[in-house]
Amino acid sequence: MRERGASTADIAILVVSAEDGVKPQTIDAYKEIEKAKVPFIVAINKIDKPAANVDRVKMTLAEAGIYVEGFGGNVSFGPSPPKRARE
């Protein structure tokens, strides 16, 4: 499924949790993105959670070979805005 998605996309968004950081599925998705040579950005979500640590996410991304801006690379990244509570 990841391979098919990456091979048909014009751009990819690699979503990483600010709580959990890089997981095996993150690495799998990244490998498919790289194999398909699709440009991508990293979206860090769950930034509003108490256990969120964006700097730890950047560091674990670098350990996995994904170098975001400001951490030795040129991959754009940004925190995803938290979901708004329904009114």
PDB file of N, CA, C and O in Angstrom:
ATOM      1  N   MET A   1       0.831  -1.171   0.000  1.00  0.00           N
ATOM      2  CA  MET A   1       0.000   0.000   0.000  1.00  0.00           C
ATOM      3  C   MET A   1       0.891   1.257   0.000  1.00  0.00           C
ATOM      4  O   MET A   1       0.637   2.188  -0.763  1.00  0.00           O
ATOM      5  N   ARG A   2       1.923   1.288   0.842  1.00  0.00           N
ATOM      6  CA  ARG A   2       2.815   2.451   0.869  1.00  0.00           C
ATOM      7  C   ARG A   2       3.539   2.619  -0.457  1.00  0.00           C
ATOM      8  O   ARG A   2       3.711   3.737  -0.941  1.00  0.00           O
ATOM      9  N   GLU A   3       3.960   1.508  -1.040  1.00  0.00           N
ATOM     10  CA  GLU A   3       4.681   1.567  -2.314  1.00  0.00           C
ATOM     11  C   GLU A   3       3.792   2.162  -3.396  1.00  0.00           C
ATOM     12  O   GLU A   3       4.226   3.029  -4.155  1.00  0.00           O
ATOM     13  N   ARG A   4       2.558   1.699  -3.467  1.00  0.00           N
ATOM     14  CA  ARG A   4       1.633   2.189  -4.489  1.00  0.00           C
ATOM     15  C   ARG A   4       1.354   3.676  -4.284  1.00  0.00           C
ATOM     16  O   ARG A   4       1.330   4.446  -5.244  1.00  0.00           O
ATOM     17  N   GLY A   5       1.144   4.073  -3.036  1.00  0.00           N
ATOM     18  CA  GLY A   5       0.879   5.482  -2.746  1.00  0.00           C
ATOM     19  C   GLY A   5       2.057   6.370  -3.101  1.00  0.00           C
ATOM     20  O   GLY A   5       1.888   7.432  -3.698  1.00  0.00           O
ATOM     21  N   ALA A   6       3.247   5.929  -2.729  1.00  0.00           N
ATOM     22  CA  ALA A   6       4.447   6.728  -3.004  1.00  0.00           C
ATOM     23  C   ALA A   6       4.723   6.833  -4.499  1.00  0.00           C
ATOM     24  O   ALA A   6       5.175   7.871  -4.982  1.00  0.00           O
ATOM     25  N   SER A   7       4.453   5.766  -5.220  1.00  0.00           N
ATOM     26  CA  SER A   7       4.769   5.774  -6.649  1.00  0.00           C
ATOM     27  C   SER A   7       3.801   6.629  -7.464  1.00  0.00           C
ATOM     28  O   SER A   7       4.112   6.988  -8.600  1.00  0.00           O
ATOM     29  N   THR A   8       2.650   6.958  -6.917  1.00  0.00           N
ATOM     30  CA  THR A   8       1.674   7.760  -7.656  1.00  0.00           C
ATOM     31  C   THR A   8       1.577   9.201  -7.154  1.00  0.00           C
ATOM     32  O   THR A   8       0.870  10.019  -7.743  1.00  0.00           O
ATOM     33  N   ALA A   9       2.284   9.510  -6.071  1.00  0.00           N
ATOM     34  CA  ALA A   9       2.167  10.835  -5.460  1.00  0.00           C
ATOM     35  C   ALA A   9       3.110  11.847  -6.104  1.00  0.00           C
ATOM     36  O   ALA A   9       4.166  11.492  -6.627  1.00  0.00           O
ATOM     37  N   ASP A  10       2.708  13.102  -6.055  1.00  0.00           N
ATOM     38  CA  ASP A  10       3.567  14.205  -6.485  1.00  0.00           C
ATOM     39  C   ASP A  10       4.413  14.706  -5.320  1.00  0.00           C
ATOM     40  O   ASP A  10       5.528  15.194  -5.510  1.00  0.00           O
ATOM     41  N   ILE A  11       3.870  14.579  -4.115  1.00  0.00           N
ATOM     42  CA  ILE A  11       4.563  14.960  -2.884  1.00  0.00           C
ATOM     43  C   ILE A  11       4.025  14.080  -1.766  1.00  0.00           C
ATOM     44  O   ILE A  11       2.881  13.627  -1.814  1.00  0.00           O
ATOM     45  N   ALA A  12       4.854  13.845  -0.765  1.00  0.00           N
ATOM     46  CA  ALA A  12       4.436  13.011   0.363  1.00  0.00           C
ATOM     47  C   ALA A  12       4.585  13.798   1.660  1.00  0.00           C
ATOM     48  O   ALA A  12       5.425  14.691   1.774  1.00  0.00           O
ATOM     49  N   ILE A  13       3.756  13.448   2.626  1.00  0.00           N
ATOM     50  CA  ILE A  13       3.852  14.019   3.958  1.00  0.00           C
ATOM     51  C   ILE A  13       4.120  12.866   4.916  1.00  0.00           C
ATOM     52  O   ILE A  13       3.295  11.965   5.067  1.00  0.00           O
ATOM     53  N   LEU A  14       5.266  12.903   5.550  1.00  0.00           N
ATOM     54  CA  LEU A  14       5.642  11.890   6.525  1.00  0.00           C
ATOM     55  C   LEU A  14       5.214  12.405   7.893  1.00  0.00           C
ATOM     56  O   LEU A  14       5.785  13.368   8.403  1.00  0.00           O
ATOM     57  N   VAL A  15       4.210  11.766   8.488  1.00  0.00           N
ATOM     58  CA  VAL A  15       3.647  12.216   9.760  1.00  0.00           C
ATOM     59  C   VAL A  15       4.310  11.449  10.898  1.00  0.00           C
ATOM     60  O   VAL A  15       4.368  10.220  10.893  1.00  0.00           O
ATOM     61  N   VAL A  16       4.814  12.216  11.885  1.00  0.00           N
ATOM     62  CA  VAL A  16       5.485  11.625  13.038  1.00  0.00           C
ATOM     63  C   VAL A  16       4.868  12.217  14.298  1.00  0.00           C
ATOM     64  O   VAL A  16       4.682  13.431  14.393  1.00  0.00           O
ATOM     65  N   SER A  17       4.553  11.366  15.258  1.00  0.00           N
ATOM     66  CA  SER A  17       3.970  11.808  16.512  1.00  0.00           C
ATOM     67  C   SER A  17       5.025  12.440  17.411  1.00  0.00           C
ATOM     68  O   SER A  17       6.111  11.886  17.581  1.00  0.00           O
ATOM     69  N   ALA A  18       4.707  13.598  17.988  1.00  0.00           N
ATOM     70  CA  ALA A  18       5.619  14.251  18.927  1.00  0.00           C
ATOM     71  C   ALA A  18       5.695  13.477  20.240  1.00  0.00           C
ATOM     72  O   ALA A  18       6.631  13.665  21.016  1.00  0.00           O
ATOM     73  N   GLU A  19       4.726  12.616  20.491  1.00  0.00           N
ATOM     74  CA  GLU A  19       4.741  11.777  21.696  1.00  0.00           C
ATOM     75  C   GLU A  19       5.569  10.520  21.488  1.00  0.00           C
ATOM     76  O   GLU A  19       6.404  10.165  22.320  1.00  0.00           O
ATOM     77  N   ASP A  20       5.329   9.855  20.374  1.00  0.00           N
ATOM     78  CA  ASP A  20       5.924   8.537  20.138  1.00  0.00           C
ATOM     79  C   ASP A  20       7.226   8.586  19.356  1.00  0.00           C
ATOM     80  O   ASP A  20       8.047   7.676  19.477  1.00  0.00           O
ATOM     81  N   GLY A  21       7.432   9.616  18.565  1.00  0.00           N
ATOM     82  CA  GLY A  21       8.641   9.713  17.759  1.00  0.00           C
ATOM     83  C   GLY A  21       8.642   8.746  16.593  1.00  0.00           C
ATOM     84  O   GLY A  21       7.590   8.290  16.146  1.00  0.00           O
ATOM     85  N   VAL A  22       9.823   8.439  16.109  1.00  0.00           N
ATOM     86  CA  VAL A  22       9.990   7.568  14.953  1.00  0.00           C
ATOM     87  C   VAL A  22       9.692   6.125  15.353  1.00  0.00           C
ATOM     88  O   VAL A  22      10.217   5.619  16.344  1.00  0.00           O
ATOM     89  N   LYS A  23       8.851   5.483  14.573  1.00  0.00           N
ATOM     90  CA  LYS A  23       8.481   4.081  14.802  1.00  0.00           C
ATOM     91  C   LYS A  23       8.839   3.289  13.550  1.00  0.00           C
ATOM     92  O   LYS A  23       9.172   3.881  12.523  1.00  0.00           O
ATOM     93  N   PRO A  24       8.776   1.968  13.617  1.00  0.00           N
ATOM     94  CA  PRO A  24       9.114   1.160  12.432  1.00  0.00           C
ATOM     95  C   PRO A  24       8.307   1.529  11.188  1.00  0.00           C
ATOM     96  O   PRO A  24       8.842   1.514  10.080  1.00  0.00           O
ATOM     97  N   GLN A  25       7.037   1.858  11.357  1.00  0.00           N
ATOM     98  CA  GLN A  25       6.228   2.218  10.190  1.00  0.00           C
ATOM     99  C   GLN A  25       6.678   3.548   9.588  1.00  0.00           C
ATOM    100  O   GLN A  25       6.491   3.783   8.395  1.00  0.00           O
ATOM    101  N   THR A  26       7.269   4.418  10.408  1.00  0.00           N
ATOM    102  CA  THR A  26       7.827   5.669   9.893  1.00  0.00           C
ATOM    103  C   THR A  26       8.977   5.367   8.935  1.00  0.00           C
ATOM    104  O   THR A  26       9.072   5.942   7.851  1.00  0.00           O
ATOM    105  N   ILE A  27       9.840   4.460   9.358  1.00  0.00           N
ATOM    106  CA  ILE A  27      10.992   4.070   8.542  1.00  0.00           C
ATOM    107  C   ILE A  27      10.522   3.394   7.252  1.00  0.00           C
ATOM    108  O   ILE A  27      11.059   3.664   6.177  1.00  0.00           O
ATOM    109  N   ASP A  28       9.521   2.515   7.357  1.00  0.00           N
ATOM    110  CA  ASP A  28       8.985   1.846   6.163  1.00  0.00           C
ATOM    111  C   ASP A  28       8.440   2.863   5.164  1.00  0.00           C
ATOM    112  O   ASP A  28       8.712   2.777   3.967  1.00  0.00           O
ATOM    113  N   ALA A  29       7.669   3.824   5.667  1.00  0.00           N
ATOM    114  CA  ALA A  29       7.105   4.844   4.779  1.00  0.00           C
ATOM    115  C   ALA A  29       8.216   5.676   4.143  1.00  0.00           C
ATOM    116  O   ALA A  29       8.158   5.986   2.953  1.00  0.00           O
ATOM    117  N   TYR A  30       9.220   6.036   4.928  1.00  0.00           N
ATOM    118  CA  TYR A  30      10.350   6.819   4.403  1.00  0.00           C
ATOM    119  C   TYR A  30      11.080   6.057   3.305  1.00  0.00           C
ATOM    120  O   TYR A  30      11.445   6.648   2.289  1.00  0.00           O
ATOM    121  N   LYS A  31      11.297   4.773   3.488  1.00  0.00           N
ATOM    122  CA  LYS A  31      11.985   3.969   2.472  1.00  0.00           C
ATOM    123  C   LYS A  31      11.206   3.970   1.160  1.00  0.00           C
ATOM    124  O   LYS A  31      11.802   4.061   0.086  1.00  0.00           O
ATOM    125  N   GLU A  32       9.892   3.870   1.236  1.00  0.00           N
ATOM    126  CA  GLU A  32       9.074   3.889   0.020  1.00  0.00           C
ATOM    127  C   GLU A  32       9.107   5.262  -0.649  1.00  0.00           C
ATOM    128  O   GLU A  32       9.133   5.358  -1.876  1.00  0.00           O
ATOM    129  N   ILE A  33       9.108   6.319   0.154  1.00  0.00           N
ATOM    130  CA  ILE A  33       9.194   7.677  -0.382  1.00  0.00           C
ATOM    131  C   ILE A  33      10.517   7.863  -1.116  1.00  0.00           C
ATOM    132  O   ILE A  33      10.553   8.398  -2.224  1.00  0.00           O
ATOM    133  N   GLU A  34      11.595   7.420  -0.491  1.00  0.00           N
ATOM    134  CA  GLU A  34      12.920   7.543  -1.104  1.00  0.00           C
ATOM    135  C   GLU A  34      13.035   6.691  -2.368  1.00  0.00           C
ATOM    136  O   GLU A  34      13.601   7.127  -3.370  1.00  0.00           O
ATOM    137  N   LYS A  35      12.496   5.479  -2.312  1.00  0.00           N
ATOM    138  CA  LYS A  35      12.546   4.587  -3.475  1.00  0.00           C
ATOM    139  C   LYS A  35      11.812   5.199  -4.666  1.00  0.00           C
ATOM    140  O   LYS A  35      12.259   5.078  -5.807  1.00  0.00           O
ATOM    141  N   ALA A  36      10.682   5.857  -4.394  1.00  0.00           N
ATOM    142  CA  ALA A  36       9.889   6.476  -5.455  1.00  0.00           C
ATOM    143  C   ALA A  36      10.438   7.851  -5.854  1.00  0.00           C
ATOM    144  O   ALA A  36       9.968   8.456  -6.817  1.00  0.00           O
ATOM    145  N   LYS A  37      11.432   8.336  -5.109  1.00  0.00           N
ATOM    146  CA  LYS A  37      12.045   9.641  -5.370  1.00  0.00           C
ATOM    147  C   LYS A  37      11.010  10.766  -5.390  1.00  0.00           C
ATOM    148  O   LYS A  37      11.020  11.636  -6.261  1.00  0.00           O
ATOM    149  N   VAL A  38      10.115  10.718  -4.397  1.00  0.00           N
ATOM    150  CA  VAL A  38       9.063  11.717  -4.260  1.00  0.00           C
ATOM    151  C   VAL A  38       9.529  12.768  -3.252  1.00  0.00           C
ATOM    152  O   VAL A  38      10.021  12.409  -2.182  1.00  0.00           O
ATOM    153  N   PRO A  39       9.387  14.049  -3.568  1.00  0.00           N
ATOM    154  CA  PRO A  39       9.716  15.059  -2.560  1.00  0.00           C
ATOM    155  C   PRO A  39       8.742  14.939  -1.383  1.00  0.00           C
ATOM    156  O   PRO A  39       7.579  14.574  -1.558  1.00  0.00           O
ATOM    157  N   PHE A  40       9.237  15.250  -0.191  1.00  0.00           N
ATOM    158  CA  PHE A  40       8.378  15.096   0.982  1.00  0.00           C
ATOM    159  C   PHE A  40       8.694  16.135   2.040  1.00  0.00           C
ATOM    160  O   PHE A  40       9.756  16.757   2.048  1.00  0.00           O
ATOM    161  N   ILE A  41       7.733  16.295   2.929  1.00  0.00           N
ATOM    162  CA  ILE A  41       7.909  17.115   4.114  1.00  0.00           C
ATOM    163  C   ILE A  41       7.539  16.258   5.316  1.00  0.00           C
ATOM    164  O   ILE A  41       6.872  15.232   5.181  1.00  0.00           O
ATOM    165  N   VAL A  42       7.974  16.687   6.483  1.00  0.00           N
ATOM    166  CA  VAL A  42       7.651  15.978   7.717  1.00  0.00           C
ATOM    167  C   VAL A  42       6.663  16.826   8.500  1.00  0.00           C
ATOM    168  O   VAL A  42       6.897  18.014   8.722  1.00  0.00           O
ATOM    169  N   ALA A  43       5.557  16.217   8.920  1.00  0.00           N
ATOM    170  CA  ALA A  43       4.573  16.868   9.781  1.00  0.00           C
ATOM    171  C   ALA A  43       4.653  16.206  11.150  1.00  0.00           C
ATOM    172  O   ALA A  43       4.487  14.992  11.273  1.00  0.00           O
ATOM    173  N   ILE A  44       4.904  16.996  12.156  1.00  0.00           N
ATOM    174  CA  ILE A  44       4.975  16.467  13.520  1.00  0.00           C
ATOM    175  C   ILE A  44       3.642  16.773  14.181  1.00  0.00           C
ATOM    176  O   ILE A  44       3.282  17.935  14.369  1.00  0.00           O
ATOM    177  N   ASN A  45       2.912  15.718  14.532  1.00  0.00           N
ATOM    178  CA  ASN A  45       1.598  15.923  15.129  1.00  0.00           C
ATOM    179  C   ASN A  45       1.620  15.588  16.621  1.00  0.00           C
ATOM    180  O   ASN A  45       2.638  15.146  17.155  1.00  0.00           O
ATOM    181  N   LYS A  46       0.506  15.800  17.271  1.00  0.00           N
ATOM    182  CA  LYS A  46       0.324  15.593  18.715  1.00  0.00           C
ATOM    183  C   LYS A  46       1.232  16.507  19.541  1.00  0.00           C
ATOM    184  O   LYS A  46       1.682  16.139  20.626  1.00  0.00           O
ATOM    185  N   ILE A  47       1.492  17.697  19.014  1.00  0.00           N
ATOM    186  CA  ILE A  47       2.385  18.619  19.713  1.00  0.00           C
ATOM    187  C   ILE A  47       1.734  19.220  20.964  1.00  0.00           C
ATOM    188  O   ILE A  47       2.422  19.798  21.805  1.00  0.00           O
ATOM    189  N   ASP A  48       0.421  19.085  21.085  1.00  0.00           N
ATOM    190  CA  ASP A  48      -0.277  19.646  22.230  1.00  0.00           C
ATOM    191  C   ASP A  48      -0.354  18.674  23.406  1.00  0.00           C
ATOM    192  O   ASP A  48      -0.884  19.032  24.458  1.00  0.00           O
ATOM    193  N   LYS A  49       0.155  17.473  23.254  1.00  0.00           N
ATOM    194  CA  LYS A  49       0.105  16.465  24.307  1.00  0.00           C
ATOM    195  C   LYS A  49       1.191  16.721  25.354  1.00  0.00           C
ATOM    196  O   LYS A  49       2.246  17.263  25.022  1.00  0.00           O
ATOM    197  N   PRO A  50       0.949  16.339  26.614  1.00  0.00           N
ATOM    198  CA  PRO A  50       1.936  16.579  27.674  1.00  0.00           C
ATOM    199  C   PRO A  50       3.295  15.915  27.426  1.00  0.00           C
ATOM    200  O   PRO A  50       4.326  16.460  27.820  1.00  0.00           O
ATOM    201  N   ALA A  51       3.306  14.764  26.786  1.00  0.00           N
ATOM    202  CA  ALA A  51       4.563  14.041  26.551  1.00  0.00           C
ATOM    203  C   ALA A  51       5.235  14.428  25.239  1.00  0.00           C
ATOM    204  O   ALA A  51       6.219  13.800  24.847  1.00  0.00           O
ATOM    205  N   ALA A  52       4.727  15.444  24.557  1.00  0.00           N
ATOM    206  CA  ALA A  52       5.292  15.852  23.264  1.00  0.00           C
ATOM    207  C   ALA A  52       6.689  16.431  23.436  1.00  0.00           C
ATOM    208  O   ALA A  52       6.955  17.199  24.361  1.00  0.00           O
ATOM    209  N   ASN A  53       7.581  16.039  22.513  1.00  0.00           N
ATOM    210  CA  ASN A  53       8.951  16.543  22.544  1.00  0.00           C
ATOM    211  C   ASN A  53       9.444  16.643  21.094  1.00  0.00           C
ATOM    212  O   ASN A  53       9.974  15.679  20.542  1.00  0.00           O
ATOM    213  N   VAL A  54       9.266  17.801  20.499  1.00  0.00           N
ATOM    214  CA  VAL A  54       9.595  18.013  19.091  1.00  0.00           C
ATOM    215  C   VAL A  54      11.096  17.846  18.848  1.00  0.00           C
ATOM    216  O   VAL A  54      11.498  17.288  17.827  1.00  0.00           O
ATOM    217  N   ASP A  55      11.918  18.321  19.767  1.00  0.00           N
ATOM    218  CA  ASP A  55      13.370  18.175  19.591  1.00  0.00           C
ATOM    219  C   ASP A  55      13.791  16.712  19.592  1.00  0.00           C
ATOM    220  O   ASP A  55      14.687  16.326  18.842  1.00  0.00           O
ATOM    221  N   ARG A  56      13.155  15.895  20.426  1.00  0.00           N
ATOM    222  CA  ARG A  56      13.458  14.457  20.431  1.00  0.00           C
ATOM    223  C   ARG A  56      13.074  13.830  19.098  1.00  0.00           C
ATOM    224  O   ARG A  56      13.782  12.960  18.591  1.00  0.00           O
ATOM    225  N   VAL A  57      11.958  14.269  18.531  1.00  0.00           N
ATOM    226  CA  VAL A  57      11.522  13.757  17.231  1.00  0.00           C
ATOM    227  C   VAL A  57      12.557  14.101  16.162  1.00  0.00           C
ATOM    228  O   VAL A  57      12.914  13.249  15.348  1.00  0.00           O
ATOM    229  N   LYS A  58      13.037  15.338  16.159  1.00  0.00           N
ATOM    230  CA  LYS A  58      14.051  15.750  15.180  1.00  0.00           C
ATOM    231  C   LYS A  58      15.315  14.906  15.326  1.00  0.00           C
ATOM    232  O   LYS A  58      15.930  14.512  14.335  1.00  0.00           O
ATOM    233  N   MET A  59      15.692  14.635  16.576  1.00  0.00           N
ATOM    234  CA  MET A  59      16.894  13.845  16.820  1.00  0.00           C
ATOM    235  C   MET A  59      16.708  12.397  16.354  1.00  0.00           C
ATOM    236  O   MET A  59      17.612  11.827  15.743  1.00  0.00           O
ATOM    237  N   THR A  60      15.553  11.801  16.634  1.00  0.00           N
ATOM    238  CA  THR A  60      15.325  10.415  16.204  1.00  0.00           C
ATOM    239  C   THR A  60      15.162  10.326  14.690  1.00  0.00           C
ATOM    240  O   THR A  60      15.515   9.312  14.089  1.00  0.00           O
ATOM    241  N   LEU A  61      14.631  11.376  14.071  1.00  0.00           N
ATOM    242  CA  LEU A  61      14.588  11.404  12.609  1.00  0.00           C
ATOM    243  C   LEU A  61      16.003  11.395  12.047  1.00  0.00           C
ATOM    244  O   LEU A  61      16.295  10.664  11.100  1.00  0.00           O
ATOM    245  N   ALA A  62      16.886  12.213  12.633  1.00  0.00           N
ATOM    246  CA  ALA A  62      18.278  12.260  12.180  1.00  0.00           C
ATOM    247  C   ALA A  62      18.957  10.905  12.367  1.00  0.00           C
ATOM    248  O   ALA A  62      19.723  10.470  11.506  1.00  0.00           O
ATOM    249  N   GLU A  63      18.684  10.247  13.471  1.00  0.00           N
ATOM    250  CA  GLU A  63      19.256   8.918  13.708  1.00  0.00           C
ATOM    251  C   GLU A  63      18.793   7.918  12.652  1.00  0.00           C
ATOM    252  O   GLU A  63      19.495   6.957  12.336  1.00  0.00           O
ATOM    253  N   ALA A  64      17.588   8.164  12.108  1.00  0.00           N
ATOM    254  CA  ALA A  64      17.044   7.288  11.071  1.00  0.00           C
ATOM    255  C   ALA A  64      17.473   7.720   9.668  1.00  0.00           C
ATOM    256  O   ALA A  64      17.077   7.101   8.681  1.00  0.00           O
ATOM    257  N   GLY A  65      18.281   8.777   9.577  1.00  0.00           N
ATOM    258  CA  GLY A  65      18.761   9.238   8.272  1.00  0.00           C
ATOM    259  C   GLY A  65      17.867  10.254   7.603  1.00  0.00           C
ATOM    260  O   GLY A  65      18.031  10.534   6.415  1.00  0.00           O
ATOM    261  N   ILE A  66      16.916  10.816   8.346  1.00  0.00           N
ATOM    262  CA  ILE A  66      16.011  11.831   7.821  1.00  0.00           C
ATOM    263  C   ILE A  66      16.418  13.148   8.465  1.00  0.00           C
ATOM    264  O   ILE A  66      16.135  13.384   9.640  1.00  0.00           O
ATOM    265  N   TYR A  67      17.080  14.002   7.698  1.00  0.00           N
ATOM    266  CA  TYR A  67      17.655  15.232   8.244  1.00  0.00           C
ATOM    267  C   TYR A  67      16.786  16.436   7.904  1.00  0.00           C
ATOM    268  O   TYR A  67      16.733  16.879   6.756  1.00  0.00           O
ATOM    269  N   VAL A  68      16.105  16.957   8.926  1.00  0.00           N
ATOM    270  CA  VAL A  68      15.218  18.100   8.729  1.00  0.00           C
ATOM    271  C   VAL A  68      16.009  19.395   8.853  1.00  0.00           C
ATOM    272  O   VAL A  68      17.128  19.411   9.367  1.00  0.00           O
ATOM    273  N   GLU A  69      15.409  20.476   8.375  1.00  0.00           N
ATOM    274  CA  GLU A  69      16.037  21.791   8.451  1.00  0.00           C
ATOM    275  C   GLU A  69      16.403  22.113   9.900  1.00  0.00           C
ATOM    276  O   GLU A  69      15.614  21.892  10.819  1.00  0.00           O
ATOM    277  N   GLY A  70      17.601  22.633  10.082  1.00  0.00           N
ATOM    278  CA  GLY A  70      18.060  22.967  11.423  1.00  0.00           C
ATOM    279  C   GLY A  70      18.687  21.796  12.156  1.00  0.00           C
ATOM    280  O   GLY A  70      19.251  21.968  13.237  1.00  0.00           O
ATOM    281  N   PHE A  71      18.594  20.619  11.583  1.00  0.00           N
ATOM    282  CA  PHE A  71      19.198  19.420  12.168  1.00  0.00           C
ATOM    283  C   PHE A  71      20.070  18.723  11.130  1.00  0.00           C
ATOM    284  O   PHE A  71      20.122  17.495  11.072  1.00  0.00           O
ATOM    285  N   GLY A  72      20.751  19.516  10.318  1.00  0.00           N
ATOM    286  CA  GLY A  72      21.705  18.959   9.370  1.00  0.00           C
ATOM    287  C   GLY A  72      21.162  18.614   8.002  1.00  0.00           C
ATOM    288  O   GLY A  72      21.866  18.004   7.198  1.00  0.00           O
ATOM    289  N   GLY A  73      19.926  18.990   7.720  1.00  0.00           N
ATOM    290  CA  GLY A  73      19.376  18.622   6.416  1.00  0.00           C
ATOM    291  C   GLY A  73      18.552  19.717   5.790  1.00  0.00           C
ATOM    292  O   GLY A  73      18.539  20.860   6.248  1.00  0.00           O
ATOM    293  N   ASN A  74      17.862  19.339   4.730  1.00  0.00           N
ATOM    294  CA  ASN A  74      17.041  20.315   4.020  1.00  0.00           C
ATOM    295  C   ASN A  74      15.590  19.885   3.879  1.00  0.00           C
ATOM    296  O   ASN A  74      14.848  20.468   3.088  1.00  0.00           O
ATOM    297  N   VAL A  75      15.174  18.873   4.634  1.00  0.00           N
ATOM    298  CA  VAL A  75      13.784  18.426   4.593  1.00  0.00           C
ATOM    299  C   VAL A  75      12.950  19.389   5.432  1.00  0.00           C
ATOM    300  O   VAL A  75      13.222  19.591   6.615  1.00  0.00           O
ATOM    301  N   SER A  76      11.948  19.971   4.818  1.00  0.00           N
ATOM    302  CA  SER A  76      11.063  20.884   5.539  1.00  0.00           C
ATOM    303  C   SER A  76      10.215  20.109   6.532  1.00  0.00           C
ATOM    304  O   SER A  76       9.826  18.967   6.284  1.00  0.00           O
ATOM    305  N   PHE A  77       9.940  20.742   7.649  1.00  0.00           N
ATOM    306  CA  PHE A  77       9.088  20.106   8.648  1.00  0.00           C
ATOM    307  C   PHE A  77       8.276  21.186   9.340  1.00  0.00           C
ATOM    308  O   PHE A  77       8.577  22.376   9.245  1.00  0.00           O
ATOM    309  N   GLY A  78       7.269  20.755  10.018  1.00  0.00           N
ATOM    310  CA  GLY A  78       6.460  21.686  10.788  1.00  0.00           C
ATOM    311  C   GLY A  78       5.521  20.945  11.702  1.00  0.00           C
ATOM    312  O   GLY A  78       5.114  19.820  11.411  1.00  0.00           O
ATOM    313  N   PRO A  79       5.180  21.567  12.796  1.00  0.00           N
ATOM    314  CA  PRO A  79       4.201  20.956  13.688  1.00  0.00           C
ATOM    315  C   PRO A  79       2.803  21.063  13.089  1.00  0.00           C
ATOM    316  O   PRO A  79       2.425  22.102  12.549  1.00  0.00           O
ATOM    317  N   SER A  80       2.061  20.001  13.190  1.00  0.00           N
ATOM    318  CA  SER A  80       0.666  20.037  12.743  1.00  0.00           C
ATOM    319  C   SER A  80      -0.148  20.734  13.810  1.00  0.00           C
ATOM    320  O   SER A  80       0.051  20.471  14.996  1.00  0.00           O
ATOM    321  N   PRO A  81      -1.057  21.613  13.429  1.00  0.00           N
ATOM    322  CA  PRO A  81      -1.859  22.290  14.455  1.00  0.00           C
ATOM    323  C   PRO A  81      -2.742  21.278  15.182  1.00  0.00           C
ATOM    324  O   PRO A  81      -3.233  20.328  14.572  1.00  0.00           O
ATOM    325  N   PRO A  82      -2.941  21.481  16.485  1.00  0.00           N
ATOM    326  CA  PRO A  82      -3.786  20.555  17.227  1.00  0.00           C
ATOM    327  C   PRO A  82      -5.236  20.635  16.754  1.00  0.00           C
ATOM    328  O   PRO A  82      -5.683  21.661  16.241  1.00  0.00           O
ATOM    329  N   LYS A  83      -5.953  19.538  16.939  1.00  0.00           N
ATOM    330  CA  LYS A  83      -7.370  19.525  16.589  1.00  0.00           C
ATOM    331  C   LYS A  83      -8.117  20.439  17.534  1.00  0.00           C
ATOM    332  O   LYS A  83      -7.808  20.524  18.722  1.00  0.00           O
ATOM    333  N   ARG A  84      -9.086  21.108  16.994  1.00  0.00           N
ATOM    334  CA  ARG A  84      -9.918  21.989  17.823  1.00  0.00           C
ATOM    335  C   ARG A  84     -11.052  21.177  18.416  1.00  0.00           C
ATOM    336  O   ARG A  84     -11.604  20.277  17.783  1.00  0.00           O
ATOM    337  N   ALA A  85     -11.378  21.520  19.636  1.00  0.00           N
ATOM    338  CA  ALA A  85     -12.513  20.869  20.286  1.00  0.00           C
ATOM    339  C   ALA A  85     -13.800  21.306  19.601  1.00  0.00           C
ATOM    340  O   ALA A  85     -13.940  22.453  19.177  1.00  0.00           O
ATOM    341  N   ARG A  86     -14.711  20.391  19.505  1.00  0.00           N
ATOM    342  CA  ARG A  86     -15.992  20.744  18.894  1.00  0.00           C
ATOM    343  C   ARG A  86     -16.780  21.632  19.832  1.00  0.00           C
ATOM    344  O   ARG A  86     -16.820  21.408  21.042  1.00  0.00           O
ATOM    345  N   GLU A  87     -17.390  22.621  19.268  1.00  0.00           N
ATOM    346  CA  GLU A  87     -18.154  23.564  20.092  1.00  0.00           C
ATOM    347  C   GLU A  87     -19.598  23.216  20.079  1.00  0.00           C
ATOM    348  O   GLU A  87     -20.403  23.896  20.716  1.00  0.00           O
TER     349      GLU A  87
END
